[in-house]
Every structure is written in C-alpha cells, then in structure tokens.
Amino acid sequence: MASPPLSLKGRALRLLAQREHSRAELAAKLARHVQEGEDLDAVLQDLQAKGFIDEARVAESLLHRRGPRLGTQRLLQELRSKGLSEDLVRAQAAGLRATEFERALAVWRQRFGSPAATPQERARQMRFLAARGFSGEAVRRVVRGADEDF
C-alpha cells in the first residue's frame, strides 16, 4: 500500500533533515511539488520564523563541509549560488581570506606532497589550486614556498 504524498512542509522538513538549505534552494526544489491551494511562500515563511531555515547556518555548514578543500573565490561563488544575502557573503569573505594560504597549502600537500621538478609540473600544480578557487597570490606562495620547505 502506497503512502500518501508528502505535503510541502513535509518535503521541506525532509530536505532540511538531510542538510541545511537556504530559502532560495528550498523554493526551487519544492516549486514543482506545489499543488492547487498550497502556498509555498507561506510554508517557507513559517519554517523560517520557527528557525528551520537560517542563512547563517547554511553558510556555516557549507564552509565547514567545503572550506578545507576550496579557495575563497569558489566558496563565495557557492554561497551566492545558494541565494544567501550579499552582506552575509561579504562577512564570510574576510575570514576565508585570512585562512586561504593555510588551506591552499594543506590541499597542495595532500595532492602533491613534494615540490615540482619541472616547469610543466609546477604549472600543473598551480592550475590544480587555481581550479579550486584559490587566489593567484596564495597559489604562487604555496608552489614557490614548497621549493623552500623541502
């Protein structure tokens, strides 16, 4: 026997139980499930008023999960893609920039572990870090500093 279809609120709570979602993410995911007579905006407003949807928690969750592996630019892009406010994104940017070199160095050590032997290898290492959103300055410091560390 099939169970009855979930309400919008039930679907939203199920999504929120899996991980933090922003209001914009939930709206996009739930829009196709809206039945006649249901008010998606009212459901989202109710969940936000009760504290189930919280932009600061969404940002914190994303930075905790993805921060150690990605650069500042990529993380800020992901925060913006979740529909978070620009003020919140700017507030997170300062902290991310302060730790970018250490994060880039950790990613480099895990992936490569030893300095590049050839210019081609050095360029490959730089491209690897740049593709993960690390700034040019951090990439240069990590790859150049790797030669001095060993």
C-alpha positions as MATLAB code, in Angstrom:
seq = 'MASPPLSLKGRALRLLAQREHSRAELAAKLARHVQEGEDLDAVLQDLQAKGFIDEARVAESLLHRRGPRLGTQRLLQELRSKGLSEDLVRAQAAGLRATEFERALAVWRQRFGSPAATPQERARQMRFLAARGFSGEAVRRVVRGADEDF';
ca = [
       0.000    0.000    0.000;
       1.458    3.358   -1.072;
       1.822    6.107    1.484;
       0.048    9.408    0.860;
       2.113   12.086   -0.888;
       4.048   14.413    1.408;
       2.853   17.942    1.961;
       5.105   20.841    1.028;
       6.049   21.270    4.659;
       6.821   17.559    4.954;
       9.034   17.679    1.868;
      10.795   20.788    3.161;
      11.438   19.188    6.542;
      12.772   16.046    4.874;
      15.213   18.157    2.822;
      16.248   20.138    5.897;
      16.871   16.912    7.820;
      19.457   15.897    5.223;
      21.435   19.181    5.307;
      20.969   22.917    5.740;
      19.154   24.577    2.819;
      18.644   28.245    2.081;
      15.187   29.621    1.421;
      16.005   30.016   -2.280;
      17.182   26.389   -2.545;
      14.034   25.078   -0.877;
      11.828   27.243   -3.074;
      13.494   25.864   -6.201;
      13.285   22.247   -5.033;
       9.686   22.462   -3.831;
       8.233   24.561   -6.680;
       7.431   21.526   -8.823;
       5.519   19.888   -5.949;
       3.097   22.756   -5.291;
      -0.498   21.545   -5.510;
      -3.505   23.715   -6.123;
      -4.380   25.610   -2.972;
      -0.911   25.340   -1.397;
       1.155   28.448   -0.697;
       4.875   27.739   -0.971;
       5.858   31.187    0.256;
       3.746   30.797    3.399;
       5.312   27.400    4.143;
       8.814   28.814    3.732;
       7.941   31.853    5.845;
       6.632   29.589    8.605;
       9.774   27.413    8.548;
      11.983   30.499    8.629;
      10.024   32.012   11.532;
      10.437   28.773   13.500;
      14.201   28.741   12.864;
      14.306   25.762   10.499;
      15.725   27.950    7.724;
      18.682   30.074    8.798;
      21.081   31.730    6.326;
      23.925   31.894    8.838;
      23.675   28.135    9.486;
      23.605   27.440    5.747;
      26.809   29.449    5.275;
      28.484   27.839    8.277;
      27.536   24.366    7.086;
      28.866   24.963    3.577;
      32.121   26.451    4.850;
      32.588   23.569    7.277;
      31.965   20.921    4.602;
      33.716   22.502    1.615;
      36.085   25.073    3.151;
      39.106   22.863    3.755;
      39.243   21.822    0.088;
      38.327   25.010   -1.782;
      39.600   28.542   -2.203;
      37.883   31.736   -1.189;
      36.555   32.618   -4.646;
      34.933   29.224   -5.167;
      33.380   29.229   -1.687;
      31.954   32.726   -2.145;
      30.514   31.670   -5.506;
      28.827   28.674   -3.853;
      27.396   30.863   -1.081;
      25.963   33.245   -3.686;
      24.516   30.367   -5.714;
      22.537   29.310   -2.633;
      20.773   32.674   -2.664;
      22.364   33.987    0.524;
      22.425   37.720    1.165;
      25.401   39.678   -0.115;
      26.027   41.057    3.393;
      26.427   37.538    4.762;
      28.714   36.562    1.867;
      30.905   39.640    2.447;
      31.080   38.892    6.170;
      32.331   35.356    5.450;
      34.874   36.576    2.873;
      37.158   38.243    5.434;
      37.571   35.074    7.470;
      38.136   32.986    4.367;
      40.837   35.285    3.029;
      42.663   35.141    6.359;
      42.999   31.345    6.148;
      43.374   30.926    2.391;
      47.130   30.303    2.353;
      46.910   27.606    5.037;
      44.005   25.894    3.255;
      45.824   26.014   -0.102;
      48.967   24.594    1.474;
      47.002   21.729    3.051;
      45.310   20.903   -0.275;
      48.664   21.056   -2.080;
      50.367   18.805    0.486;
      47.582   16.238    0.300;
      47.595   16.155   -3.504;
      51.275   16.582   -4.355;
      53.414   16.485   -1.216;
      56.657   17.374   -2.965;
      57.872   20.353   -4.981;
      57.628   20.345   -8.748;
      60.679   19.022  -10.577;
      59.894   20.685  -13.904;
      58.220   23.911  -15.021;
      55.416   21.819  -16.555;
      54.765   20.089  -13.231;
      54.842   23.446  -11.447;
      52.264   24.825  -13.895;
      50.101   21.730  -13.346;
      50.208   22.223   -9.590;
      49.284   25.893   -9.989;
      46.368   25.060  -12.292;
      45.132   22.453   -9.806;
      44.982   25.013   -6.976;
      43.568   27.781   -9.176;
      40.765   25.483  -10.374;
      39.704   25.047   -6.755;
      39.259   28.795   -6.358;
      42.450   29.766   -4.554;
      43.764   33.255   -5.308;
      46.766   33.727   -7.569;
      48.804   35.056   -4.669;
      48.053   32.031   -2.482;
      48.804   29.646   -5.356;
      52.160   31.315   -6.073;
      53.128   31.351   -2.388;
      52.265   27.673   -1.952;
      54.011   26.412   -5.078;
      57.031   28.706   -4.679;
      57.240   28.067   -0.924;
      57.089   24.328   -1.484;
      60.561   24.503   -3.035;
      61.884   26.177    0.123;
      60.161   23.834    2.611;
      61.938   20.706    1.427;
];
